[in-house]
């Protein structure tokens, strides 16, 4: 549970006004007080952390990218162009880029992604000379100090990361129709102590500044967020509503159902008007404070908003937030309710069983063909050896690709036909519930 005073105040306000959020908050509190739930989520985090370096190709990214494409996240308002330009921040392993190119095979994608040696994912799609449509810069986006100030930043000589800051400006002067920000701190890259809490702030604001300064006027901006009921997230959503023609929230059925994470999809973003420029200035200030703030100049937490500031935001934006986040909260509440009914103990057992089976058995090397090309990339480790198995990533991969399947040791059945035990994003079809949720938040125009 989040006990920050501004977030507790916001939650209480929302619970008094929305039954769906009240049910979700009760389930969250139930999970907070459940030792079995703690073990379950810790097991998943541990598996994901240990497999970040070991498993290069992650099927989850491919399926989530497909879901985003199906709900219209990769479309631009009032544009029929088949050659859209896209910017994908934190690109690897490339699932979202593949989905973008499947929607726009004649388009192009530029990206920034964390190097493998720093804990990032391996790129599993062709790029550069192998596919000129995809250009990638390998670097830590949070260290692009030149991007986050209108003037040269003087980096303190005593700063622990002083030698790691980057003065480059990748893709300077370029503007993109679609910007996708999907950064999430990988477990092997998280810092300890104060830096652990400042890391997410620096990553989020770095993506916002870099992405917004390269978004075409009228373009589409997609970003991964957490906790729609948190004050900072509400404030960010309000900002995008003020500079965009349309803002939707979407929770993929793959991997995100039980989590607080979701995607914001803003269309018709007026990236050059005065409100957008004010937002960029605010985000730059947040990055600078989190990176160089404090007496030791190594980072400072954001200032805690006053009760009056929280109340003002809720009065102005609370009702709209409830309408926007209803489906996101409903999906998570249903997923948590199913988890408690099924019992976290049995889920822990299945997670451990799947991990043991995956570790002891080999498998065919996973491969992925980028839409529009014949080139096939095979999963390889950072040392160049083939990926360790075809059953990729953690227990969550199989679980969340078909969240309504109870027994993962048995094949699911759709229309009387058996599906493979490990469903592929290339073959898996959305369930009736997935279609309903996708259609409810889709921008697709009638044919």
TIRODO-573318 format. One record per residue (C-alpha): residue number from 1; x, y, z. Coordinates in nm, 2 decimals. Layout:
<i = NUM; X = X; Y = Y; Z = Z>
...
% end
This chain:
<i = 1; X = 0.00; Y = 0.00; Z = 0.00>
<i = 2; X = 0.10; Y = 0.36; Z = -0.06>
<i = 3; X = 0.10; Y = 0.56; Z = 0.26>
<i = 4; X = 0.22; Y = 0.89; Z = 0.12>
<i = 5; X = -0.02; Y = 1.15; Z = 0.27>
<i = 6; X = -0.12; Y = 1.30; Z = -0.06>
<i = 7; X = -0.20; Y = 0.96; Z = -0.20>
<i = 8; X = -0.40; Y = 0.85; Z = 0.10>
<i = 9; X = -0.61; Y = 1.16; Z = 0.08>
<i = 10; X = -0.67; Y = 1.11; Z = -0.29>
<i = 11; X = -0.77; Y = 0.74; Z = -0.23>
<i = 12; X = -1.02; Y = 0.83; Z = 0.04>
<i = 13; X = -1.17; Y = 1.09; Z = -0.19>
<i = 14; X = -1.20; Y = 0.84; Z = -0.48>
<i = 15; X = -1.34; Y = 0.56; Z = -0.25>
<i = 16; X = -1.62; Y = 0.79; Z = -0.14>
<i = 17; X = -1.73; Y = 0.85; Z = -0.50>
<i = 18; X = -1.66; Y = 0.54; Z = -0.70>
<i = 19; X = -1.76; Y = 0.18; Z = -0.62>
<i = 20; X = -1.52; Y = 0.02; Z = -0.86>
<i = 21; X = -1.22; Y = 0.19; Z = -0.70>
<i = 22; X = -1.35; Y = 0.12; Z = -0.35>
<i = 23; X = -1.36; Y = -0.25; Z = -0.43>
<i = 24; X = -1.01; Y = -0.24; Z = -0.58>
<i = 25; X = -0.87; Y = -0.06; Z = -0.28>
<i = 26; X = -1.02; Y = -0.32; Z = -0.05>
<i = 27; X = -0.86; Y = -0.60; Z = -0.25>
<i = 28; X = -0.53; Y = -0.41; Z = -0.24>
<i = 29; X = -0.55; Y = -0.39; Z = 0.14>
<i = 30; X = -0.64; Y = -0.75; Z = 0.16>
<i = 31; X = -0.33; Y = -0.83; Z = -0.05>
<i = 32; X = -0.11; Y = -0.60; Z = 0.16>
<i = 33; X = -0.21; Y = -0.81; Z = 0.47>
<i = 34; X = -0.17; Y = -1.15; Z = 0.30>
<i = 35; X = 0.17; Y = -1.32; Z = 0.36>
<i = 36; X = 0.09; Y = -1.55; Z = 0.07>
<i = 37; X = 0.04; Y = -1.26; Z = -0.17>
<i = 38; X = 0.37; Y = -1.11; Z = -0.06>
<i = 39; X = 0.54; Y = -1.44; Z = -0.13>
<i = 40; X = 0.37; Y = -1.47; Z = -0.47>
<i = 41; X = 0.46; Y = -1.13; Z = -0.60>
<i = 42; X = 0.81; Y = -1.16; Z = -0.45>
<i = 43; X = 0.85; Y = -1.49; Z = -0.64>
<i = 44; X = 0.75; Y = -1.32; Z = -0.97>
<i = 45; X = 0.99; Y = -1.03; Z = -0.91>
<i = 46; X = 1.27; Y = -1.26; Z = -0.82>
<i = 47; X = 1.21; Y = -1.47; Z = -1.14>
<i = 48; X = 1.19; Y = -1.17; Z = -1.36>
<i = 49; X = 1.51; Y = -1.03; Z = -1.21>
<i = 50; X = 1.71; Y = -1.35; Z = -1.25>
<i = 51; X = 1.58; Y = -1.39; Z = -1.61>
<i = 52; X = 1.64; Y = -1.04; Z = -1.73>
<i = 53; X = 2.00; Y = -1.13; Z = -1.84>
<i = 54; X = 1.93; Y = -1.50; Z = -1.90>
<i = 55; X = 1.62; Y = -1.47; Z = -2.12>
<i = 56; X = 1.68; Y = -1.23; Z = -2.41>
<i = 57; X = 1.36; Y = -1.25; Z = -2.60>
<i = 58; X = 1.04; Y = -1.20; Z = -2.39>
<i = 59; X = 0.71; Y = -1.30; Z = -2.54>
<i = 60; X = 0.52; Y = -1.06; Z = -2.32>
<i = 61; X = 0.64; Y = -0.76; Z = -2.50>
<i = 62; X = 0.52; Y = -0.90; Z = -2.83>
<i = 63; X = 0.18; Y = -0.97; Z = -2.70>
<i = 64; X = 0.14; Y = -0.63; Z = -2.53>
<i = 65; X = 0.25; Y = -0.46; Z = -2.84>
<i = 66; X = -0.01; Y = -0.65; Z = -3.04>
<i = 67; X = -0.28; Y = -0.55; Z = -2.78>
<i = 68; X = -0.18; Y = -0.18; Z = -2.81>
<i = 69; X = -0.19; Y = -0.20; Z = -3.19>
<i = 70; X = -0.53; Y = -0.36; Z = -3.18>
<i = 71; X = -0.68; Y = -0.09; Z = -2.96>
<i = 72; X = -0.55; Y = 0.19; Z = -3.19>
<i = 73; X = -0.26; Y = 0.32; Z = -2.98>
<i = 74; X = -0.03; Y = 0.33; Z = -3.28>
<i = 75; X = -0.26; Y = 0.55; Z = -3.49>
<i = 76; X = -0.24; Y = 0.93; Z = -3.54>
<i = 77; X = -0.55; Y = 1.15; Z = -3.56>
<i = 78; X = -0.63; Y = 1.29; Z = -3.91>
<i = 79; X = -0.35; Y = 1.10; Z = -4.07>
<i = 80; X = -0.38; Y = 0.83; Z = -4.34>
<i = 81; X = -0.01; Y = 0.81; Z = -4.41>
<i = 82; X = 0.14; Y = 0.47; Z = -4.43>
<i = 83; X = 0.49; Y = 0.61; Z = -4.36>
<i = 84; X = 0.45; Y = 0.73; Z = -4.00>
<i = 85; X = 0.77; Y = 0.81; Z = -3.81>
<i = 86; X = 0.79; Y = 0.67; Z = -3.46>
<i = 87; X = 1.02; Y = 0.71; Z = -3.15>
<i = 88; X = 1.04; Y = 0.42; Z = -2.91>
<i = 89; X = 1.21; Y = 0.50; Z = -2.58>
<i = 90; X = 1.34; Y = 0.20; Z = -2.39>
<i = 91; X = 1.29; Y = -0.01; Z = -2.71>
<i = 92; X = 1.45; Y = -0.35; Z = -2.64>
<i = 93; X = 1.36; Y = -0.63; Z = -2.69>
<i = 94; X = 1.16; Y = -0.47; Z = -2.98>
<i = 95; X = 0.81; Y = -0.61; Z = -2.94>
<i = 96; X = 0.64; Y = -0.27; Z = -2.96>
<i = 97; X = 0.85; Y = -0.17; Z = -3.25>
<i = 98; X = 0.75; Y = -0.49; Z = -3.43>
<i = 99; X = 0.38; Y = -0.41; Z = -3.36>
<i = 100; X = 0.43; Y = -0.05; Z = -3.49>
<i = 101; X = 0.59; Y = -0.18; Z = -3.81>
<i = 102; X = 0.31; Y = -0.44; Z = -3.85>
<i = 103; X = 0.06; Y = -0.15; Z = -3.84>
<i = 104; X = 0.28; Y = 0.08; Z = -4.06>
<i = 105; X = 0.52; Y = -0.15; Z = -4.26>
<i = 106; X = 0.65; Y = 0.15; Z = -4.47>
<i = 107; X = 0.71; Y = 0.36; Z = -4.16>
<i = 108; X = 1.03; Y = 0.41; Z = -3.96>
<i = 109; X = 1.12; Y = 0.38; Z = -3.59>
<i = 110; X = 1.40; Y = 0.54; Z = -3.40>
<i = 111; X = 1.48; Y = 0.42; Z = -3.05>
<i = 112; X = 1.69; Y = 0.45; Z = -2.74>
<i = 113; X = 1.75; Y = 0.15; Z = -2.52>
<i = 114; X = 1.97; Y = 0.05; Z = -2.22>
<i = 115; X = 2.28; Y = -0.15; Z = -2.32>
<i = 116; X = 2.28; Y = -0.52; Z = -2.23>
<i = 117; X = 2.59; Y = -0.47; Z = -2.02>
<i = 118; X = 2.40; Y = -0.22; Z = -1.81>
<i = 119; X = 2.12; Y = -0.46; Z = -1.75>
<i = 120; X = 1.91; Y = -0.39; Z = -2.06>
<i = 121; X = 1.73; Y = -0.64; Z = -2.28>
<i = 122; X = 1.88; Y = -0.78; Z = -2.60>
<i = 123; X = 1.74; Y = -0.64; Z = -2.92>
<i = 124; X = 1.55; Y = -0.92; Z = -3.09>
<i = 125; X = 1.45; Y = -0.75; Z = -3.41>
<i = 126; X = 1.67; Y = -0.65; Z = -3.71>
<i = 127; X = 1.79; Y = -0.29; Z = -3.70>
<i = 128; X = 2.05; Y = -0.07; Z = -3.87>
<i = 129; X = 2.20; Y = -0.24; Z = -4.17>
<i = 130; X = 1.97; Y = -0.54; Z = -4.12>
<i = 131; X = 1.66; Y = -0.32; Z = -4.14>
<i = 132; X = 1.71; Y = 0.04; Z = -4.23>
<i = 133; X = 1.36; Y = 0.13; Z = -4.09>
<i = 134; X = 1.49; Y = 0.08; Z = -3.74>
<i = 135; X = 1.76; Y = 0.29; Z = -3.59>
<i = 136; X = 1.88; Y = 0.24; Z = -3.23>
<i = 137; X = 2.10; Y = 0.43; Z = -2.99>
<i = 138; X = 2.23; Y = 0.22; Z = -2.69>
<i = 139; X = 2.24; Y = 0.45; Z = -2.39>
<i = 140; X = 2.08; Y = 0.53; Z = -2.05>
<i = 141; X = 1.82; Y = 0.79; Z = -2.13>
<i = 142; X = 1.83; Y = 0.92; Z = -1.77>
<i = 143; X = 2.19; Y = 1.03; Z = -1.82>
<i = 144; X = 2.13; Y = 1.27; Z = -2.12>
<i = 145; X = 2.20; Y = 1.58; Z = -1.91>
<i = 146; X = 2.20; Y = 1.81; Z = -2.20>
<i = 147; X = 1.84; Y = 1.73; Z = -2.28>
<i = 148; X = 1.70; Y = 1.83; Z = -1.95>
<i = 149; X = 1.81; Y = 2.20; Z = -1.93>
<i = 150; X = 1.80; Y = 2.50; Z = -2.15>
<i = 151; X = 2.15; Y = 2.58; Z = -2.04>
<i = 152; X = 2.46; Y = 2.37; Z = -1.97>
<i = 153; X = 2.43; Y = 2.18; Z = -1.65>
<i = 154; X = 2.73; Y = 2.20; Z = -1.42>
<i = 155; X = 2.77; Y = 1.84; Z = -1.29>
<i = 156; X = 2.91; Y = 1.83; Z = -0.93>
<i = 157; X = 3.26; Y = 1.68; Z = -0.92>
<i = 158; X = 3.15; Y = 1.47; Z = -0.62>
<i = 159; X = 2.84; Y = 1.32; Z = -0.80>
<i = 160; X = 2.86; Y = 0.94; Z = -0.79>
<i = 161; X = 2.75; Y = 0.92; Z = -1.15>
<i = 162; X = 2.95; Y = 1.22; Z = -1.27>
<i = 163; X = 3.15; Y = 1.03; Z = -1.53>
<i = 164; X = 2.84; Y = 0.86; Z = -1.67>
<i = 165; X = 2.64; Y = 1.17; Z = -1.79>
<i = 166; X = 2.60; Y = 1.20; Z = -2.16>
<i = 167; X = 2.62; Y = 1.53; Z = -2.35>
<i = 168; X = 2.48; Y = 1.39; Z = -2.68>
<i = 169; X = 2.13; Y = 1.48; Z = -2.81>
<i = 170; X = 2.02; Y = 1.17; Z = -3.01>
<i = 171; X = 1.78; Y = 1.24; Z = -3.30>
<i = 172; X = 1.82; Y = 1.61; Z = -3.25>
<i = 173; X = 1.60; Y = 1.81; Z = -3.49>
<i = 174; X = 1.38; Y = 1.52; Z = -3.57>
<i = 175; X = 1.00; Y = 1.51; Z = -3.50>
<i = 176; X = 0.79; Y = 1.20; Z = -3.48>
<i = 177; X = 0.43; Y = 1.12; Z = -3.55>
<i = 178; X = 0.42; Y = 0.86; Z = -3.27>
<i = 179; X = 0.62; Y = 0.86; Z = -2.94>
<i = 180; X = 0.61; Y = 0.55; Z = -2.72>
<i = 181; X = 0.77; Y = 0.55; Z = -2.37>
<i = 182; X = 0.78; Y = 0.22; Z = -2.20>
<i = 183; X = 1.07; Y = 0.25; Z = -1.96>
<i = 184; X = 1.07; Y = 0.05; Z = -1.64>
<i = 185; X = 1.37; Y = 0.00; Z = -1.41>
<i = 186; X = 1.51; Y = -0.35; Z = -1.46>
<i = 187; X = 1.59; Y = -0.52; Z = -1.13>
<i = 188; X = 1.96; Y = -0.55; Z = -1.21>
<i = 189; X = 1.99; Y = -0.18; Z = -1.27>
<i = 190; X = 1.80; Y = -0.05; Z = -0.96>
<i = 191; X = 2.02; Y = 0.14; Z = -0.71>
<i = 192; X = 1.99; Y = 0.10; Z = -0.33>
<i = 193; X = 1.90; Y = 0.36; Z = -0.07>
<i = 194; X = 1.79; Y = 0.70; Z = -0.19>
<i = 195; X = 1.87; Y = 0.63; Z = -0.55>
<i = 196; X = 1.62; Y = 0.34; Z = -0.55>
<i = 197; X = 1.33; Y = 0.58; Z = -0.49>
<i = 198; X = 1.46; Y = 0.85; Z = -0.72>
<i = 199; X = 1.52; Y = 0.62; Z = -1.01>
<i = 200; X = 1.16; Y = 0.59; Z = -1.13>
<i = 201; X = 1.12; Y = 0.97; Z = -1.11>
<i = 202; X = 1.43; Y = 1.03; Z = -1.32>
<i = 203; X = 1.33; Y = 0.77; Z = -1.57>
<i = 204; X = 0.97; Y = 0.90; Z = -1.61>
<i = 205; X = 1.07; Y = 1.26; Z = -1.64>
<i = 206; X = 1.35; Y = 1.18; Z = -1.88>
<i = 207; X = 1.11; Y = 1.00; Z = -2.11>
<i = 208; X = 0.86; Y = 1.28; Z = -2.09>
<i = 209; X = 1.10; Y = 1.56; Z = -2.18>
<i = 210; X = 1.29; Y = 1.37; Z = -2.45>
<i = 211; X = 0.96; Y = 1.24; Z = -2.60>
<i = 212; X = 0.76; Y = 1.56; Z = -2.59>
<i = 213; X = 1.04; Y = 1.77; Z = -2.74>
<i = 214; X = 1.04; Y = 1.53; Z = -3.04>
<i = 215; X = 0.66; Y = 1.49; Z = -3.09>
<i = 216; X = 0.50; Y = 1.65; Z = -3.40>
<i = 217; X = 0.21; Y = 1.88; Z = -3.33>
<i = 218; X = -0.10; Y = 1.67; Z = -3.35>
<i = 219; X = 0.10; Y = 1.35; Z = -3.29>
<i = 220; X = 0.03; Y = 1.05; Z = -3.06>
<i = 221; X = 0.21; Y = 1.00; Z = -2.72>
<i = 222; X = 0.20; Y = 0.67; Z = -2.54>
<i = 223; X = 0.35; Y = 0.61; Z = -2.20>
<i = 224; X = 0.35; Y = 0.34; Z = -1.93>
<i = 225; X = 0.23; Y = 0.47; Z = -1.60>
<i = 226; X = 0.15; Y = 0.33; Z = -1.25>
<i = 227; X = -0.13; Y = 0.40; Z = -1.00>
<i = 228; X = -0.39; Y = 0.62; Z = -1.16>
<i = 229; X = -0.51; Y = 0.71; Z = -0.81>
<i = 230; X = -0.17; Y = 0.86; Z = -0.71>
<i = 231; X = -0.14; Y = 1.24; Z = -0.69>
<i = 232; X = 0.16; Y = 1.26; Z = -0.93>
<i = 233; X = -0.01; Y = 1.04; Z = -1.19>
<i = 234; X = -0.33; Y = 1.23; Z = -1.16>
<i = 235; X = -0.14; Y = 1.56; Z = -1.22>
<i = 236; X = 0.03; Y = 1.41; Z = -1.52>
<i = 237; X = -0.29; Y = 1.29; Z = -1.67>
<i = 238; X = -0.45; Y = 1.63; Z = -1.61>
<i = 239; X = -0.16; Y = 1.80; Z = -1.79>
<i = 240; X = -0.20; Y = 1.57; Z = -2.10>
<i = 241; X = -0.57; Y = 1.63; Z = -2.11>
<i = 242; X = -0.49; Y = 2.00; Z = -2.13>
<i = 243; X = -0.26; Y = 1.97; Z = -2.43>
<i = 244; X = -0.43; Y = 1.68; Z = -2.62>
<i = 245; X = -0.74; Y = 1.63; Z = -2.82>
<i = 246; X = -0.80; Y = 1.29; Z = -2.67>
<i = 247; X = -0.66; Y = 1.09; Z = -2.38>
<i = 248; X = -0.74; Y = 0.73; Z = -2.31>
<i = 249; X = -0.61; Y = 0.48; Z = -2.05>
<i = 250; X = -0.56; Y = 0.11; Z = -2.14>
<i = 251; X = -0.45; Y = -0.19; Z = -1.93>
<i = 252; X = -0.33; Y = -0.48; Z = -2.15>
<i = 253; X = -0.45; Y = -0.82; Z = -2.05>
<i = 254; X = -0.10; Y = -0.95; Z = -2.08>
<i = 255; X = 0.12; Y = -0.92; Z = -1.77>
<i = 256; X = -0.05; Y = -0.60; Z = -1.63>
<i = 257; X = -0.38; Y = -0.73; Z = -1.50>
<i = 258; X = -0.29; Y = -0.77; Z = -1.13>
<i = 259; X = -0.05; Y = -0.47; Z = -1.13>
<i = 260; X = -0.11; Y = -0.10; Z = -1.10>
<i = 261; X = 0.04; Y = -0.03; Z = -1.44>
<i = 262; X = -0.14; Y = 0.09; Z = -1.74>
<i = 263; X = -0.08; Y = 0.29; Z = -2.06>
<i = 264; X = -0.19; Y = 0.64; Z = -2.13>
<i = 265; X = -0.25; Y = 0.71; Z = -2.50>
<i = 266; X = -0.28; Y = 1.08; Z = -2.59>
<i = 267; X = -0.37; Y = 1.18; Z = -2.94>
<i = 268; X = -0.37; Y = 1.51; Z = -3.11>
<i = 269; X = -0.09; Y = 1.64; Z = -2.88>
<i = 270; X = -0.03; Y = 2.01; Z = -2.92>
<i = 271; X = 0.34; Y = 1.98; Z = -2.84>
<i = 272; X = 0.44; Y = 2.33; Z = -2.93>
<i = 273; X = 0.18; Y = 2.54; Z = -2.75>
<i = 274; X = 0.25; Y = 2.73; Z = -2.43>
<i = 275; X = 0.09; Y = 2.47; Z = -2.20>
<i = 276; X = 0.30; Y = 2.19; Z = -2.34>
<i = 277; X = 0.62; Y = 2.41; Z = -2.30>
<i = 278; X = 0.52; Y = 2.48; Z = -1.94>
<i = 279; X = 0.49; Y = 2.10; Z = -1.88>
<i = 280; X = 0.83; Y = 2.04; Z = -2.03>
<i = 281; X = 0.98; Y = 2.30; Z = -1.81>
<i = 282; X = 0.82; Y = 2.14; Z = -1.50>
<i = 283; X = 0.94; Y = 1.79; Z = -1.60>
<i = 284; X = 1.29; Y = 1.92; Z = -1.65>
<i = 285; X = 1.28; Y = 2.08; Z = -1.30>
<i = 286; X = 1.17; Y = 1.74; Z = -1.16>
<i = 287; X = 1.46; Y = 1.56; Z = -1.33>
<i = 288; X = 1.71; Y = 1.82; Z = -1.21>
<i = 289; X = 1.59; Y = 1.80; Z = -0.85>
<i = 290; X = 1.59; Y = 1.42; Z = -0.85>
<i = 291; X = 1.94; Y = 1.41; Z = -1.00>
<i = 292; X = 2.13; Y = 1.71; Z = -0.85>
<i = 293; X = 1.90; Y = 1.83; Z = -0.56>
<i = 294; X = 1.98; Y = 1.83; Z = -0.19>
<i = 295; X = 2.28; Y = 1.95; Z = 0.01>
<i = 296; X = 2.50; Y = 1.67; Z = -0.13>
<i = 297; X = 2.38; Y = 1.74; Z = -0.48>
<i = 298; X = 2.30; Y = 1.38; Z = -0.55>
<i = 299; X = 1.92; Y = 1.40; Z = -0.57>
<i = 300; X = 1.62; Y = 1.51; Z = -0.37>
<i = 301; X = 1.26; Y = 1.38; Z = -0.34>
<i = 302; X = 0.98; Y = 1.59; Z = -0.49>
<i = 303; X = 0.81; Y = 1.83; Z = -0.25>
<i = 304; X = 0.51; Y = 1.69; Z = -0.08>
<i = 305; X = 0.19; Y = 1.87; Z = -0.20>
<i = 306; X = -0.03; Y = 2.04; Z = 0.06>
<i = 307; X = -0.38; Y = 1.92; Z = 0.14>
<i = 308; X = -0.51; Y = 2.23; Z = -0.03>
<i = 309; X = -0.32; Y = 2.14; Z = -0.35>
<i = 310; X = -0.45; Y = 1.78; Z = -0.34>
<i = 311; X = -0.81; Y = 1.89; Z = -0.28>
<i = 312; X = -0.78; Y = 2.15; Z = -0.57>
<i = 313; X = -0.66; Y = 1.88; Z = -0.81>
<i = 314; X = -0.94; Y = 1.64; Z = -0.70>
<i = 315; X = -1.21; Y = 1.90; Z = -0.74>
<i = 316; X = -1.09; Y = 2.00; Z = -1.08>
<i = 317; X = -0.99; Y = 1.66; Z = -1.22>
<i = 318; X = -1.13; Y = 1.39; Z = -0.99>
<i = 319; X = -1.46; Y = 1.32; Z = -1.17>
<i = 320; X = -1.28; Y = 1.30; Z = -1.51>
<i = 321; X = -1.02; Y = 1.07; Z = -1.37>
<i = 322; X = -1.29; Y = 0.83; Z = -1.24>
<i = 323; X = -1.44; Y = 0.81; Z = -1.59>
<i = 324; X = -1.10; Y = 0.77; Z = -1.75>
<i = 325; X = -0.97; Y = 0.50; Z = -1.51>
<i = 326; X = -1.29; Y = 0.30; Z = -1.46>
<i = 327; X = -1.19; Y = 0.01; Z = -1.70>
<i = 328; X = -0.83; Y = 0.01; Z = -1.57>
<i = 329; X = -0.95; Y = -0.03; Z = -1.21>
<i = 330; X = -1.21; Y = -0.28; Z = -1.30>
<i = 331; X = -0.96; Y = -0.51; Z = -1.48>
<i = 332; X = -0.72; Y = -0.50; Z = -1.18>
<i = 333; X = -1.00; Y = -0.56; Z = -0.93>
<i = 334; X = -1.13; Y = -0.86; Z = -1.13>
<i = 335; X = -0.77; Y = -1.01; Z = -1.15>
<i = 336; X = -0.70; Y = -0.97; Z = -0.78>
<i = 337; X = -1.04; Y = -1.11; Z = -0.69>
<i = 338; X = -0.97; Y = -1.42; Z = -0.91>
<i = 339; X = -0.62; Y = -1.45; Z = -0.75>
<i = 340; X = -0.77; Y = -1.46; Z = -0.40>
<i = 341; X = -1.04; Y = -1.70; Z = -0.50>
<i = 342; X = -0.79; Y = -1.93; Z = -0.66>
<i = 343; X = -0.56; Y = -1.90; Z = -0.37>
<i = 344; X = -0.21; Y = -1.74; Z = -0.38>
<i = 345; X = -0.06; Y = -2.06; Z = -0.24>
<i = 346; X = -0.15; Y = -2.26; Z = -0.55>
<i = 347; X = -0.02; Y = -1.98; Z = -0.77>
<i = 348; X = 0.31; Y = -1.98; Z = -0.58>
<i = 349; X = 0.34; Y = -2.36; Z = -0.63>
<i = 350; X = 0.27; Y = -2.32; Z = -1.01>
<i = 351; X = 0.52; Y = -2.04; Z = -1.04>
<i = 352; X = 0.79; Y = -2.25; Z = -0.87>
<i = 353; X = 0.70; Y = -2.56; Z = -1.07>
<i = 354; X = 0.72; Y = -2.37; Z = -1.39>
<i = 355; X = 1.06; Y = -2.22; Z = -1.30>
<i = 356; X = 1.19; Y = -2.57; Z = -1.21>
<i = 357; X = 1.06; Y = -2.71; Z = -1.54>
<i = 358; X = 1.21; Y = -2.43; Z = -1.74>
<i = 359; X = 1.55; Y = -2.45; Z = -1.58>
<i = 360; X = 1.57; Y = -2.83; Z = -1.62>
<i = 361; X = 1.44; Y = -2.85; Z = -1.98>
<i = 362; X = 1.59; Y = -2.71; Z = -2.29>
<i = 363; X = 1.39; Y = -2.60; Z = -2.59>
<i = 364; X = 1.39; Y = -2.48; Z = -2.94>
<i = 365; X = 1.54; Y = -2.13; Z = -2.99>
<i = 366; X = 1.27; Y = -1.87; Z = -3.01>
<i = 367; X = 1.26; Y = -1.66; Z = -3.32>
<i = 368; X = 1.07; Y = -1.37; Z = -3.44>
<i = 369; X = 1.02; Y = -1.23; Z = -3.80>
<i = 370; X = 0.96; Y = -0.86; Z = -3.83>
<i = 371; X = 0.66; Y = -0.77; Z = -4.04>
<i = 372; X = 0.75; Y = -0.65; Z = -4.38>
<i = 373; X = 1.08; Y = -0.83; Z = -4.39>
<i = 374; X = 1.20; Y = -1.19; Z = -4.44>
<i = 375; X = 1.49; Y = -1.16; Z = -4.20>
<i = 376; X = 1.44; Y = -1.39; Z = -3.90>
<i = 377; X = 1.62; Y = -1.31; Z = -3.57>
<i = 378; X = 1.70; Y = -1.59; Z = -3.33>
<i = 379; X = 1.72; Y = -1.54; Z = -2.96>
<i = 380; X = 2.08; Y = -1.51; Z = -2.84>
<i = 381; X = 2.24; Y = -1.44; Z = -2.51>
<i = 382; X = 2.48; Y = -1.14; Z = -2.47>
<i = 383; X = 2.76; Y = -1.37; Z = -2.53>
<i = 384; X = 2.62; Y = -1.48; Z = -2.86>
<i = 385; X = 2.49; Y = -1.83; Z = -2.76>
<i = 386; X = 2.13; Y = -1.93; Z = -2.83>
<i = 387; X = 1.86; Y = -1.85; Z = -2.57>
<i = 388; X = 1.81; Y = -2.12; Z = -2.31>
<i = 389; X = 1.46; Y = -2.22; Z = -2.38>
<i = 390; X = 1.15; Y = -2.16; Z = -2.58>
<i = 391; X = 0.93; Y = -2.10; Z = -2.28>
<i = 392; X = 1.04; Y = -1.74; Z = -2.23>
<i = 393; X = 1.06; Y = -1.52; Z = -1.93>
<i = 394; X = 0.88; Y = -1.60; Z = -1.60>
<i = 395; X = 0.56; Y = -1.77; Z = -1.49>
<i = 396; X = 0.38; Y = -1.44; Z = -1.57>
<i = 397; X = 0.45; Y = -1.49; Z = -1.95>
<i = 398; X = 0.23; Y = -1.80; Z = -1.97>
<i = 399; X = -0.01; Y = -1.69; Z = -1.70>
<i = 400; X = -0.09; Y = -1.35; Z = -1.85>
<i = 401; X = -0.10; Y = -1.45; Z = -2.21>
<i = 402; X = -0.42; Y = -1.63; Z = -2.12>
<i = 403; X = -0.53; Y = -1.48; Z = -1.79>
<i = 404; X = -0.86; Y = -1.67; Z = -1.77>
<i = 405; X = -0.69; Y = -2.02; Z = -1.80>
<i = 406; X = -0.69; Y = -2.18; Z = -1.45>
<i = 407; X = -0.47; Y = -2.48; Z = -1.51>
<i = 408; X = -0.15; Y = -2.40; Z = -1.70>
<i = 409; X = -0.04; Y = -2.77; Z = -1.71>
<i = 410; X = -0.33; Y = -2.84; Z = -1.94>
<i = 411; X = -0.39; Y = -2.69; Z = -2.29>
<i = 412; X = -0.67; Y = -2.44; Z = -2.31>
<i = 413; X = -0.96; Y = -2.50; Z = -2.55>
<i = 414; X = -1.11; Y = -2.25; Z = -2.79>
<i = 415; X = -1.40; Y = -2.36; Z = -3.01>
<i = 416; X = -1.30; Y = -2.72; Z = -2.93>
<i = 417; X = -0.95; Y = -2.69; Z = -3.06>
<i = 418; X = -0.64; Y = -2.73; Z = -2.84>
<i = 419; X = -0.40; Y = -2.45; Z = -2.83>
<i = 420; X = -0.03; Y = -2.48; Z = -2.75>
<i = 421; X = 0.08; Y = -2.48; Z = -2.39>
<i = 422; X = 0.29; Y = -2.17; Z = -2.45>
<i = 423; X = 0.07; Y = -1.95; Z = -2.67>
<i = 424; X = 0.24; Y = -1.74; Z = -2.93>
<i = 425; X = 0.15; Y = -1.38; Z = -2.99>
<i = 426; X = 0.15; Y = -1.46; Z = -3.36>
<i = 427; X = -0.13; Y = -1.72; Z = -3.31>
<i = 428; X = -0.31; Y = -1.63; Z = -2.99>
<i = 429; X = -0.66; Y = -1.49; Z = -3.03>
<i = 430; X = -0.81; Y = -1.24; Z = -2.78>
<i = 431; X = -1.08; Y = -1.39; Z = -2.56>
<i = 432; X = -1.44; Y = -1.25; Z = -2.55>
<i = 433; X = -1.35; Y = -1.05; Z = -2.24>
<i = 434; X = -1.04; Y = -0.91; Z = -2.39>
<i = 435; X = -1.23; Y = -0.80; Z = -2.70>
<i = 436; X = -1.49; Y = -0.63; Z = -2.48>
<i = 437; X = -1.23; Y = -0.43; Z = -2.29>
<i = 438; X = -1.03; Y = -0.35; Z = -2.60>
<i = 439; X = -1.34; Y = -0.23; Z = -2.79>
<i = 440; X = -1.45; Y = -0.02; Z = -2.49>
<i = 441; X = -1.14; Y = 0.20; Z = -2.51>
<i = 442; X = -1.07; Y = 0.18; Z = -2.89>
<i = 443; X = -1.04; Y = 0.47; Z = -3.13>
<i = 444; X = -1.11; Y = 0.25; Z = -3.43>
<i = 445; X = -1.33; Y = 0.42; Z = -3.68>
<i = 446; X = -1.62; Y = 0.24; Z = -3.85>
<i = 447; X = -1.52; Y = 0.08; Z = -4.18>
% end
